[in-house]
Amino acid sequence: MKNLTYHAGKLEIIGRVKSSPNGNPRYLIMIDGFRCYTKPDSMHGYVVSNYKSKVVHATIGTYYGRPTLNTLIGD
């Protein structure tokens, strides 16, 4: 993961995207106006729906040239 940035704000789920090759869910989300994807085969695909419309603290980085959620902490 490269180019990590910190963001705090309301988490919005834009939509579900194609699952990982192992069948784990992935989402396109927005935090504080920044869009990013959940990383393939990470627990964020399962946890992100619990934080829908809640204030979160997150780091977003670049993973294979795509903005990707690195950490997620709820208030």
A tleap script that builds the chain and sets N, CA, C and O, in Angstrom:
source leaprc.protein.ff14SB
mol = sequence {
  NMET LYS ASN LEU THR TYR HIE ALA GLY LYS
  LEU GLU ILE ILE GLY ARG VAL LYS SER SER
  PRO ASN GLY ASN PRO ARG TYR LEU ILE MET
  ILE ASP GLY PHE ARG CYS TYR THR LYS PRO
  ASP SER MET HIE GLY TYR VAL VAL SER ASN
  TYR LYS SER LYS VAL VAL HIE ALA THR ILE
  GLY THR TYR TYR GLY ARG PRO THR LEU ASN
  THR LEU ILE GLY CASP
}
set mol.1.N position { 0.857 -1.175 0.000 }
set mol.1.CA position { 0.000 0.000 0.000 }
set mol.1.C position { 0.898 1.231 0.000 }
set mol.1.O position { 1.820 1.337 0.808 }
set mol.2.N position { 0.623 2.156 -0.909 }
set mol.2.CA position { 1.430 3.366 -1.036 }
set mol.2.C position { 0.552 4.594 -0.846 }
set mol.2.O position { -0.675 4.512 -0.898 }
set mol.3.N position { 1.198 5.732 -0.626 }
set mol.3.CA position { 0.535 7.046 -0.577 }
set mol.3.C position { -0.626 7.106 0.416 }
set mol.3.O position { -1.725 7.525 0.052 }
set mol.4.N position { -0.401 6.701 1.638 }
set mol.4.CA position { -1.464 6.687 2.639 }
set mol.4.C position { -1.859 8.098 3.061 }
set mol.4.O position { -1.003 8.950 3.301 }
set mol.5.N position { -3.164 8.333 3.148 }
set mol.5.CA position { -3.710 9.604 3.623 }
set mol.5.C position { -4.780 9.310 4.663 }
set mol.5.O position { -5.438 8.271 4.610 }
set mol.6.N position { -4.951 10.229 5.609 }
set mol.6.CA position { -5.917 10.078 6.692 }
set mol.6.C position { -7.201 10.845 6.349 }
set mol.6.O position { -7.151 11.963 5.836 }
set mol.7.N position { -8.344 10.227 6.641 }
set mol.7.CA position { -9.640 10.857 6.390 }
set mol.7.C position { -10.580 10.553 7.551 }
set mol.7.O position { -10.565 9.455 8.107 }
set mol.8.N position { -11.392 11.533 7.904 }
set mol.8.CA position { -12.423 11.338 8.931 }
set mol.8.C position { -13.725 11.914 8.391 }
set mol.8.O position { -13.746 13.016 7.842 }
set mol.9.N position { -14.792 11.172 8.548 }
set mol.9.CA position { -16.077 11.645 8.070 }
set mol.9.C position { -17.078 10.516 8.007 }
set mol.9.O position { -16.812 9.401 8.455 }
set mol.10.N position { -18.234 10.819 7.443 }
set mol.10.CA position { -19.318 9.854 7.345 }
set mol.10.C position { -19.025 8.865 6.217 }
set mol.10.O position { -18.662 9.265 5.112 }
set mol.11.N position { -19.184 7.578 6.502 }
set mol.11.CA position { -18.957 6.538 5.518 }
set mol.11.C position { -20.239 6.298 4.737 }
set mol.11.O position { -21.293 6.054 5.323 }
set mol.12.N position { -20.148 6.367 3.427 }
set mol.12.CA position { -21.283 6.088 2.551 }
set mol.12.C position { -20.913 4.930 1.637 }
set mol.12.O position { -19.829 4.915 1.053 }
set mol.13.N position { -21.810 3.964 1.514 }
set mol.13.CA position { -21.581 2.838 0.615 }
set mol.13.C position { -22.186 3.202 -0.734 }
set mol.13.O position { -23.399 3.379 -0.846 }
set mol.14.N position { -21.351 3.313 -1.751 }
set mol.14.CA position { -21.817 3.643 -3.094 }
set mol.14.C position { -22.389 2.402 -3.766 }
set mol.14.O position { -23.409 2.476 -4.451 }
set mol.15.N position { -21.740 1.279 -3.572 }
set mol.15.CA position { -22.252 0.042 -4.149 }
set mol.15.C position { -21.300 -1.114 -3.970 }
set mol.15.O position { -20.142 -0.951 -3.587 }
set mol.16.N position { -21.819 -2.268 -4.254 }
set mol.16.CA position { -21.010 -3.474 -4.189 }
set mol.16.C position { -20.389 -3.704 -5.562 }
set mol.16.O position { -21.042 -3.513 -6.588 }
set mol.17.N position { -19.136 -4.111 -5.572 }
set mol.17.CA position { -18.436 -4.404 -6.825 }
set mol.17.C position { -18.170 -5.908 -6.885 }
set mol.17.O position { -18.486 -6.644 -5.950 }
set mol.18.N position { -17.595 -6.347 -7.983 }
set mol.18.CA position { -17.325 -7.772 -8.185 }
set mol.18.C position { -16.536 -8.353 -7.020 }
set mol.18.O position { -15.574 -7.746 -6.550 }
set mol.19.N position { -16.941 -9.524 -6.559 }
set mol.19.CA position { -16.264 -10.189 -5.444 }
set mol.19.C position { -14.838 -10.563 -5.823 }
set mol.19.O position { -14.485 -10.622 -7.001 }
set mol.20.N position { -14.020 -10.815 -4.792 }
set mol.20.CA position { -12.644 -11.241 -5.023 }
set mol.20.C position { -12.641 -12.639 -5.648 }
set mol.20.O position { -13.670 -13.315 -5.632 }
set mol.21.N position { -11.524 -13.080 -6.188 }
set mol.21.CA position { -11.455 -14.435 -6.768 }
set mol.21.C position { -11.810 -15.540 -5.768 }
set mol.21.O position { -12.231 -16.625 -6.166 }
set mol.22.N position { -11.640 -15.266 -4.484 }
set mol.22.CA position { -11.987 -16.251 -3.453 }
set mol.22.C position { -13.431 -16.127 -2.988 }
set mol.22.O position { -13.855 -16.867 -2.100 }
set mol.23.N position { -14.189 -15.211 -3.564 }
set mol.23.CA position { -15.606 -15.075 -3.234 }
set mol.23.C position { -15.919 -14.110 -2.110 }
set mol.23.O position { -17.063 -14.044 -1.662 }
set mol.24.N position { -14.932 -13.356 -1.641 }
set mol.24.CA position { -15.172 -12.409 -0.558 }
set mol.24.C position { -15.745 -11.103 -1.120 }
set mol.24.O position { -15.369 -10.685 -2.216 }
set mol.25.N position { -16.662 -10.448 -0.367 }
set mol.25.CA position { -17.318 -9.235 -0.880 }
set mol.25.C position { -16.375 -8.049 -0.961 }
set mol.25.O position { -15.414 -7.946 -0.199 }
set mol.26.N position { -16.668 -7.142 -1.912 }
set mol.26.CA position { -15.916 -5.893 -2.069 }
set mol.26.C position { -16.917 -4.773 -2.273 }
set mol.26.O position { -17.999 -4.984 -2.822 }
set mol.27.N position { -16.549 -3.573 -1.824 }
set mol.27.CA position { -17.435 -2.426 -1.925 }
set mol.27.C position { -16.695 -1.210 -2.444 }
set mol.27.O position { -15.483 -1.083 -2.270 }
set mol.28.N position { -17.437 -0.319 -3.082 }
set mol.28.CA position { -16.972 1.017 -3.417 }
set mol.28.C position { -17.613 1.930 -2.392 }
set mol.28.O position { -18.839 1.985 -2.292 }
set mol.29.N position { -16.797 2.651 -1.625 }
set mol.29.CA position { -17.303 3.495 -0.545 }
set mol.29.C position { -16.788 4.920 -0.692 }
set mol.29.O position { -15.871 5.189 -1.467 }
set mol.30.N position { -17.399 5.829 0.071 }
set mol.30.CA position { -16.949 7.212 0.093 }
set mol.30.C position { -16.817 7.643 1.543 }
set mol.30.O position { -17.731 7.454 2.346 }
set mol.31.N position { -15.663 8.226 1.870 }
set mol.31.CA position { -15.403 8.762 3.205 }
set mol.31.C position { -14.912 10.187 3.025 }
set mol.31.O position { -13.887 10.423 2.385 }
set mol.32.N position { -15.643 11.129 3.586 }
set mol.32.CA position { -15.240 12.540 3.538 }
set mol.32.C position { -15.028 13.030 2.102 }
set mol.32.O position { -14.138 13.839 1.839 }
set mol.33.N position { -15.859 12.527 1.171 }
set mol.33.CA position { -15.761 12.944 -0.220 }
set mol.33.C position { -14.740 12.202 -1.050 }
set mol.33.O position { -14.589 12.499 -2.234 }
set mol.34.N position { -14.031 11.244 -0.473 }
set mol.34.CA position { -13.019 10.464 -1.181 }
set mol.34.C position { -13.545 9.057 -1.439 }
set mol.34.O position { -13.933 8.350 -0.510 }
set mol.35.N position { -13.555 8.659 -2.700 }
set mol.35.CA position { -14.008 7.318 -3.063 }
set mol.35.C position { -12.851 6.338 -2.981 }
set mol.35.O position { -11.718 6.661 -3.339 }
set mol.36.N position { -13.152 5.129 -2.502 }
set mol.36.CA position { -12.140 4.079 -2.460 }
set mol.36.C position { -12.823 2.720 -2.457 }
set mol.36.O position { -14.030 2.613 -2.235 }
set mol.37.N position { -12.038 1.694 -2.704 }
set mol.37.CA position { -12.524 0.319 -2.720 }
set mol.37.C position { -12.017 -0.416 -1.490 }
set mol.37.O position { -11.001 -0.042 -0.905 }
set mol.38.N position { -12.731 -1.460 -1.105 }
set mol.38.CA position { -12.206 -2.330 -0.054 }
set mol.38.C position { -11.198 -3.271 -0.716 }
set mol.38.O position { -11.350 -3.645 -1.879 }
set mol.39.N position { -10.183 -3.642 0.033 }
set mol.39.CA position { -9.109 -4.479 -0.494 }
set mol.39.C position { -9.625 -5.910 -0.695 }
set mol.39.O position { -10.413 -6.398 0.116 }
set mol.40.N position { -9.193 -6.581 -1.761 }
set mol.40.CA position { -9.615 -7.971 -1.963 }
set mol.40.C position { -9.177 -8.867 -0.804 }
set mol.40.O position { -8.064 -8.748 -0.293 }
set mol.41.N position { -10.063 -9.751 -0.409 }
set mol.41.CA position { -9.795 -10.749 0.631 }
set mol.41.C position { -9.418 -10.148 1.973 }
set mol.41.O position { -8.624 -10.732 2.710 }
set mol.42.N position { -9.979 -8.980 2.305 }
set mol.42.CA position { -9.756 -8.414 3.639 }
set mol.42.C position { -11.082 -8.417 4.395 }
set mol.42.O position { -12.149 -8.551 3.795 }
set mol.43.N position { -11.007 -8.269 5.695 }
set mol.43.CA position { -12.218 -8.240 6.526 }
set mol.43.C position { -13.036 -6.972 6.303 }
set mol.43.O position { -14.202 -6.922 6.695 }
set mol.44.N position { -12.456 -5.951 5.686 }
set mol.44.CA position { -13.200 -4.712 5.455 }
set mol.44.C position { -14.448 -4.949 4.605 }
set mol.44.O position { -15.437 -4.232 4.756 }
set mol.45.N position { -14.418 -5.933 3.722 }
set mol.45.CA position { -15.583 -6.256 2.909 }
set mol.45.C position { -16.768 -6.697 3.739 }
set mol.45.O position { -17.914 -6.500 3.335 }
set mol.46.N position { -16.514 -7.282 4.877 }
set mol.46.CA position { -17.586 -7.740 5.756 }
set mol.46.C position { -17.980 -6.676 6.782 }
set mol.46.O position { -19.141 -6.615 7.187 }
set mol.47.N position { -17.043 -5.850 7.202 }
set mol.47.CA position { -17.258 -4.899 8.292 }
set mol.47.C position { -17.843 -3.572 7.820 }
set mol.47.O position { -18.550 -2.909 8.579 }
set mol.48.N position { -17.565 -3.176 6.590 }
set mol.48.CA position { -17.909 -1.840 6.121 }
set mol.48.C position { -19.416 -1.561 6.221 }
set mol.48.O position { -19.800 -0.416 6.459 }
set mol.49.N position { -20.265 -2.552 6.050 }
set mol.49.CA position { -21.713 -2.317 6.136 }
set mol.49.C position { -22.161 -1.976 7.563 }
set mol.49.O position { -23.220 -1.376 7.746 }
set mol.50.N position { -21.377 -2.346 8.563 }
set mol.50.CA position { -21.708 -2.001 9.950 }
set mol.50.C position { -21.517 -0.514 10.237 }
set mol.50.O position { -22.114 0.014 11.176 }
set mol.51.N position { -20.696 0.166 9.445 }
set mol.51.CA position { -20.389 1.581 9.654 }
set mol.51.C position { -21.132 2.500 8.692 }
set mol.51.O position { -20.830 3.692 8.629 }
set mol.52.N position { -22.092 1.977 7.945 }
set mol.52.CA position { -22.843 2.776 6.975 }
set mol.52.C position { -23.494 3.970 7.670 }
set mol.52.O position { -24.192 3.808 8.671 }
set mol.53.N position { -23.263 5.169 7.135 }
set mol.53.CA position { -23.809 6.443 7.636 }
set mol.53.C position { -23.301 6.812 9.023 }
set mol.53.O position { -23.941 7.606 9.713 }
set mol.54.N position { -22.176 6.262 9.448 }
set mol.54.CA position { -21.570 6.596 10.730 }
set mol.54.C position { -20.243 7.308 10.505 }
set mol.54.O position { -19.631 7.162 9.447 }
set mol.55.N position { -19.799 8.073 11.489 }
set mol.55.CA position { -18.521 8.772 11.402 }
set mol.55.C position { -17.399 7.776 11.665 }
set mol.55.O position { -17.428 7.032 12.645 }
set mol.56.N position { -16.412 7.774 10.778 }
set mol.56.CA position { -15.283 6.854 10.897 }
set mol.56.C position { -13.975 7.608 10.688 }
set mol.56.O position { -13.958 8.727 10.176 }
set mol.57.N position { -12.891 6.975 11.092 }
set mol.57.CA position { -11.530 7.454 10.842 }
set mol.57.C position { -10.878 6.370 9.995 }
set mol.57.O position { -10.911 5.190 10.345 }
set mol.58.N position { -10.286 6.780 8.877 }
set mol.58.CA position { -9.741 5.791 7.947 }
set mol.58.C position { -8.464 6.291 7.301 }
set mol.58.O position { -8.218 7.494 7.212 }
set mol.59.N position { -7.658 5.340 6.851 }
set mol.59.CA position { -6.534 5.671 5.984 }
set mol.59.C position { -6.818 5.031 4.632 }
set mol.59.O position { -7.284 3.895 4.542 }
set mol.60.N position { -6.523 5.793 3.588 }
set mol.60.CA position { -6.743 5.342 2.218 }
set mol.60.C position { -5.412 5.433 1.494 }
set mol.60.O position { -4.704 6.435 1.592 }
set mol.61.N position { -5.082 4.388 0.773 }
set mol.61.CA position { -3.832 4.364 0.025 }
set mol.61.C position { -4.049 3.878 -1.386 }
set mol.61.O position { -5.182 3.660 -1.815 }
set mol.62.N position { -2.962 3.708 -2.102 }
set mol.62.CA position { -3.015 3.217 -3.467 }
set mol.62.C position { -2.568 1.756 -3.481 }
set mol.62.O position { -1.487 1.422 -2.996 }
set mol.63.N position { -3.399 0.905 -4.035 }
set mol.63.CA position { -3.107 -0.522 -4.135 }
set mol.63.C position { -3.321 -0.927 -5.589 }
set mol.63.O position { -4.454 -0.948 -6.068 }
set mol.64.N position { -2.243 -1.246 -6.287 }
set mol.64.CA position { -2.272 -1.545 -7.718 }
set mol.64.C position { -2.932 -0.414 -8.512 }
set mol.64.O position { -3.722 -0.662 -9.422 }
set mol.65.N position { -2.597 0.831 -8.155 }
set mol.65.CA position { -3.068 2.005 -8.874 }
set mol.65.C position { -4.495 2.411 -8.612 }
set mol.65.O position { -5.038 3.254 -9.326 }
set mol.66.N position { -5.122 1.826 -7.594 }
set mol.66.CA position { -6.526 2.101 -7.278 }
set mol.66.C position { -6.648 2.552 -5.835 }
set mol.66.O position { -6.030 1.950 -4.956 }
set mol.67.N position { -7.437 3.610 -5.557 }
set mol.67.CA position { -7.606 4.037 -4.165 }
set mol.67.C position { -8.280 2.925 -3.356 }
set mol.67.O position { -9.343 2.424 -3.723 }
set mol.68.N position { -7.637 2.555 -2.254 }
set mol.68.CA position { -8.087 1.397 -1.481 }
set mol.68.C position { -8.063 1.704 0.006 }
set mol.68.O position { -7.148 2.355 0.510 }
set mol.69.N position { -9.092 1.220 0.700 }
set mol.69.CA position { -9.193 1.393 2.157 }
set mol.69.C position { -8.101 0.572 2.828 }
set mol.69.O position { -7.940 -0.613 2.538 }
set mol.70.N position { -7.347 1.210 3.733 }
set mol.70.CA position { -6.266 0.523 4.450 }
set mol.70.C position { -6.692 0.207 5.880 }
set mol.70.O position { -6.597 -0.943 6.311 }
set mol.71.N position { -7.159 1.211 6.622 }
set mol.71.CA position { -7.637 0.988 7.992 }
set mol.71.C position { -8.978 1.670 8.161 }
set mol.71.O position { -9.289 2.635 7.463 }
set mol.72.N position { -9.778 1.160 9.100 }
set mol.72.CA position { -11.095 1.713 9.377 }
set mol.72.C position { -11.370 1.594 10.859 }
set mol.72.O position { -11.340 0.500 11.422 }
set mol.73.N position { -11.644 2.751 11.501 }
set mol.73.CA position { -11.952 2.779 12.927 }
set mol.73.C position { -13.209 3.613 13.113 }
set mol.73.O position { -13.285 4.738 12.620 }
set mol.74.N position { -14.184 3.080 13.808 }
set mol.74.CA position { -15.420 3.803 14.065 }
set mol.74.C position { -15.317 4.656 15.312 }
set mol.74.O position { -14.493 4.392 16.187 }
set mol.75.N position { -16.152 5.677 15.394 }
set mol.75.CA position { -16.196 6.539 16.573 }
set mol.75.C position { -16.925 5.892 17.712 }
set mol.75.O position { -17.051 6.487 18.782 }
savepdb mol mol.pdb
quit
